[in-house]
């Protein structure tokens, strides 16, 4: 089964978000189980991104990866770790998210 470049990109971003979100649980990579999971997810993320690049422009794909990652990681940290952000910071992250949507529509 051949996946679309958008599917590969979503998989890459998803793996990166989960891995980055779990970094705290590795305790600076001293907890082996969480560390191995993070390394595996980062490797899968980069593999998926390389697959997305087969049919996608590097600049657009990287902008999407970064933008979606920043936006989703912000939501993850607010929901899972109950971190605080100013309304202005949230607004700027929202601009990044909207930019990704607009970039994908081109």
C-alpha positions as CSV (number, residue, x, y, z in Angstrom):
1,X,0.0,0.0,0.0
2,X,1.4,3.4,-1.1
3,X,0.7,6.2,1.4
4,X,0.4,9.8,0.2
5,X,3.0,12.4,1.2
6,X,0.5,14.1,3.5
7,X,-0.1,10.8,5.3
8,X,3.6,10.3,5.7
9,X,4.0,13.9,7.0
10,X,1.2,13.4,9.5
11,X,2.8,10.2,10.7
12,X,6.2,12.1,11.0
13,X,4.6,14.9,13.0
14,X,2.6,12.6,15.2
15,X,5.7,10.5,16.2
16,X,7.7,13.6,16.9
17,X,5.0,15.1,19.1
18,X,4.7,11.9,21.1
19,X,8.4,11.5,21.4
20,X,9.0,15.1,22.5
21,X,6.1,14.9,24.9
22,X,7.6,11.9,26.5
23,X,11.1,13.3,26.9
24,X,10.4,14.3,30.5
25,X,9.7,10.7,31.4
26,X,13.2,9.7,30.2
27,X,14.8,11.8,33.0
28,X,17.6,12.9,30.8
29,X,17.7,9.4,29.1
30,X,18.4,7.6,32.3
31,X,15.1,5.6,32.3
32,X,15.8,3.0,29.6
33,X,12.2,2.0,28.7
34,X,11.1,5.6,28.0
35,X,14.4,6.5,26.4
36,X,14.1,3.6,23.9
37,X,10.5,4.5,23.1
38,X,11.6,8.1,22.4
39,X,14.5,7.1,20.2
40,X,12.3,4.7,18.3
41,X,9.6,7.4,17.8
42,X,12.2,10.0,16.6
43,X,13.6,7.4,14.2
44,X,10.2,6.6,12.9
45,X,9.4,10.3,12.6
46,X,12.5,10.9,10.4
47,X,11.9,7.9,8.3
48,X,8.3,9.0,7.7
49,X,9.5,12.5,6.8
50,X,12.0,11.1,4.3
51,X,9.1,9.2,2.7
52,X,7.0,12.4,2.5
53,X,9.9,14.1,0.7
54,X,9.6,11.6,-2.2
55,X,6.7,13.6,-3.6
56,X,6.8,16.8,-1.6
57,X,8.9,20.0,-1.9
58,X,11.5,20.1,0.9
59,X,10.8,23.7,1.9
60,X,7.0,23.2,2.1
61,X,7.3,19.8,3.8
62,X,9.7,21.1,6.4
63,X,7.6,24.2,7.1
64,X,4.6,22.0,7.6
65,X,6.5,19.6,9.8
66,X,7.8,22.4,12.0
67,X,4.6,24.4,12.1
68,X,2.3,21.4,12.8
69,X,4.8,20.2,15.4
70,X,4.9,23.5,17.2
71,X,1.2,23.9,17.2
72,X,0.4,20.3,18.3
73,X,3.2,20.2,20.9
74,X,1.8,23.4,22.4
75,X,-1.6,21.8,22.8
76,X,0.0,18.7,24.2
77,X,1.9,20.6,26.8
78,X,-1.1,22.6,27.8
79,X,-3.3,19.5,28.1
80,X,-0.9,16.9,29.5
81,X,1.5,18.9,31.6
82,X,-0.9,21.8,32.4
83,X,1.7,24.3,31.4
84,X,0.7,28.0,31.3
85,X,1.0,30.4,28.3
86,X,0.1,34.0,27.8
87,X,-2.8,34.8,25.5
88,X,-0.3,36.5,23.2
89,X,1.9,33.4,23.0
90,X,-1.2,31.3,22.2
91,X,-2.2,33.8,19.5
92,X,1.2,33.5,17.9
93,X,1.1,29.7,18.0
94,X,-2.3,30.0,16.4
95,X,-0.8,32.1,13.6
96,X,1.7,29.3,13.0
97,X,-1.1,26.7,12.8
98,X,-3.2,28.8,10.4
99,X,-0.1,29.4,8.3
100,X,0.3,25.6,8.0
101,X,-3.3,25.2,6.8
102,X,-2.9,28.0,4.3
103,X,0.4,26.6,3.1
104,X,-1.2,23.2,2.5
105,X,-4.0,24.7,0.5
106,X,-1.7,26.3,-2.1
